[in-house]
Amino acid sequence: MKTKLFLITPPFTQLNTPYPATAYIKGFLNTKNIESVQADLGIEVILKLFSKEGLRSLFIVGGLKFKVGEISDNSKRIFALQDEYLKTIDSVIAFLQGKNPTLALQICQEDFLPEASRFAQLEELDWAFGTMGTQDKAKHLATLYLEDISDFIVECVDANFGFSRYAERLGRSANSFDELYEALQQEPTYIDNLLLLILKERIETIQPTLFLISVPFPGNLYSAFRSAQWVKKNYPNIKISMGGGFPNTELRSLSDARVFEFFDFITLDDGEMPIEEIISNIENPDYNSYKRTFLLQNGKVVYKNNSLKHDYKQSQVGTPDYSDLLLDKYISVIEIVNPMHRMWSDGRWNKLTMAHGCYWGKCTFCDISLDYIKVYEPVAANLLCDRMEEMITQTGENGFHFVDEAAPPALMRALALEILRRKLAVTWWTNIRFEKSFTKDLCLLLKASGCIAVSGGLEVASDRLLKLIDKGVTVEQVAKVTRNFTEAGVMVHAYLMYGYPTQTIQETVDSLEMVRQLFEVGVLQSGFWHQFAMTAHSPVGLYPEKFGVVKETEILGTFANNDINYTDSTGIDHDKFSFGLKKSLFNFMHGICFDYELQDWFEFKIPKTKISPDFIFDALQEDNDFNIKPTAKIVWLGGKPFIEHFTKSKKGNSWELMTLTFHDKKESFSIHTNKKEGEWLVEILQKISVSNAKIYTFQEIKTDFEKQLEDFELFWYSKPVKTLREFGLLVL
């Protein structure tokens, strides 16, 4: 019997774009001619909930709560305005789907949408709208409107609701399955029933033999189990498997047999080969070969990894396939004015990976012992571009989010050159390490190819702790790289960390001072503070004694095991820094309060910073490095020049000269040279043009020059070449 697969992402992940796991798997299944259908049940539930029909029944159910309990004034207000919500909801959702742009004008009048407590923050944010256009302001107001309704849902209908997560608390570090299991024995909630209604319709239509559920985050876990529970009860012949980021990190030591009342299989790490082996087992019960798969045998959980087949190479897994997903129905929201966070929630992005795993793979807080980080395998730039072109054709979208752990600089360079060679008009962003390979010229190349933003881990802005983290960067280096990106016009977001093992209060204060200076000199545009969490698969979790921390217990839970409770030898309560760090950062991001004393952000006494007030400014003053490696690649981003010849005479001598006039997108400029050098330059610019497949090195250009002319160094540092360097002659 031929296997037919149904793949889902359960509620909720993102509203603006599909989470890519099912699209990756469907793309792989296509290469094997295995039939599959995928669905993002998150967006489908949201659209059912936030519709005229959905709100009508929501207000009926919510109204019942008024008879039994204490209800906040805010919910009473929303309930009283229900007719206004019913009148506006469908047109607001259409606007957020990009289908009703003229509604922005009405939304911005501020007497169109009913307003509850979320709008109270507007006065504080009014100044932010100075930089936002009408569409953006309307998107933000429409987002507040949806969040008001969400507050009503949480208070009166379903306490577990959240736009990008559902019942997340049940999934977070659930060492024991008890609480989740108990929740699943209760009657389905209002949101559950919406989900199960959609699921029923899909299962009846598709009639799959294998049901795959991807669980990327704790906030998808409860819905995944609810979906599996319903299918098990109503279609016991359908086999059910779970994979994705949550089991990969949390369920590696799973031993609770009750989990298999819901699932037949749970797979770890890359899903392609495990799924292919599961299909072989379904089609042939005697096959008995599995790849990284948990299942139940004789009432006991067993982990089977007896397959002799190797995982697929990245070049073999196919192009992610977004068909079946409701690509025109996703909604773009603007929750907060943080420019990088906004990119997560606004706009449709095709998601791709430049390289599997992390090329650095050393950071001590990271899960570097797991395959998704440890197994590093880049994809060739031309294959990446082929996949981009296929996805543009399929989705009609040319925005790409490369979801790498850290995109490798050499591959980013090759990809940028390939994009420019193919004359693709794309927009892309990714995650990087702030390493010195990101020179000024490489950043200019990335910008020219459509890169608009990068995010990277500065973590703790302290050289001692960066060394302990094994980050491989210094604060000074980060400053230079962020400057190079910023000057090229690429936005930079920094992940920041506090509470790392052995971190002192002085280091937290000094770290904040470094961050303040990075924003003050204008080389960072966005940032976010995370509190350190110790995970089981990181070096800190594996060898805590090396980092001055002690695990609270060595006992493994029977369900999820990833986040570890620990005590730090310093005994510092890092939680108390959270509010001050986040509040100061919010202000720095908006270019204000740089003159505040650091003490002003905290309600408890902190030590004075030991960082010089000009540390970052001074770090950025160093001269450019004049040493160019002979192997450096030389690329010309500009076009062909207009050439004019003329003769200059002086005291009976005459010289033949040339003027080369170039036109780039913004302006025109000219350079003047003698005839011989000018002719060589015209010829070499054609050879090193970015549209050519062959790339020339600095040494090759020097040799070429010296065949006909003399003293290449003198020419290279002359005014004409200096001018070209400003307009797209890059040394990579």
Secondary structure, DSSP 8 states (H G I E B T S, - for coil): ----EEEEE-S-S-SSS--SHHHHHHHHHHHTT--EEEEEHHHHHHHHHSSHHHHHHHHHHHHHHHHHS---HHHHHHHHTHHHHHHHHHHHHHHHTTS-TTHHHHHHTTSSS---GGGGGHHHHGGGGGGS-HHHHHHHHHHHHHHHHHHHHHHHT-TT--TT-SSHHHHTT-SSSHHHHHHHHS---HHHHHHHHHHHHHHHHH--SEEEEE--SGGGHHHHHHHHHHHHHH-TTSEEEEESHHHHHH-TT---GGGGGT-SEEE-S--HHHHHHHHHHHH-TT----SSEEEEETTEEEEE---------GGGS-----TTS-TTT------S--HHHHHHHSS--EEE-SEES-SS---TTS-TTSHHHHS-EE--HHHHHHHHHHHHHHHS--EEEE--SS--HHHHHHHHHHHHHTT---EEEEEE---TT--HHHHHHHHHTTEEEEEEEEESS-HHHHHHHT----HHHHHHHHHHHHHHT-EEEEEEEE--TT--HHHHHHHHHHHHHHHHTT---EEEEEE---BTTSHHHH-GGGGTEEES-----SS---B--EEETT---GGGGHHHHHHHHHHHHTT--TTS-GGGG-SS------S-TTHHHHHT-S-------TT-EEEE-S---EEEEEEEEETTEEEEEEEEEEE-SS-EEEEEEEHHHHHHHHHHHHHTBTTSS--EEHHHHHHHHHHHSS-HHHHHTSHHHHHHHHTTEEE-
